[in-house]
Amino acid sequence: MFEIRVICPPGDADRASTALAAAFDTGPARQYPTRDGKRTRLYFTADHRDSSTNPTTESE
């Protein structure tokens, strides 16, 4: 298990969450404003997907 931090404009938070959930098994995002208040920090607890369910895994 590991943690992923994403800093993005507030309007991109849903898109970032969706993309990470497609690539990893993620928990719900913890969301905080950046110090300047202009962007959003997202923290995800994530784990690698089983290779049988990972759509990006290529067959050998």
HELIX and SHEET records of a PDB file:
HELIX    1   1 PRO A   10  ASP A   12  5                                   3    
HELIX    2   2 ALA A   13  ALA A   23  1                                  11    
SHEET    1   A 3 PHE A   2  CYS A   8  0                                        
SHEET    2   A 3 THR A  40  ASP A  47 -1                                        
SHEET    3   A 3 ASP A  25  THR A  26 -1                                        
SHEET    1   B 3 PHE A   2  CYS A   8  0                                        
SHEET    2   B 3 THR A  40  ASP A  47 -1                                        
SHEET    3   B 3 ARG A  30  PRO A  33 -1                                        
END                                                                             
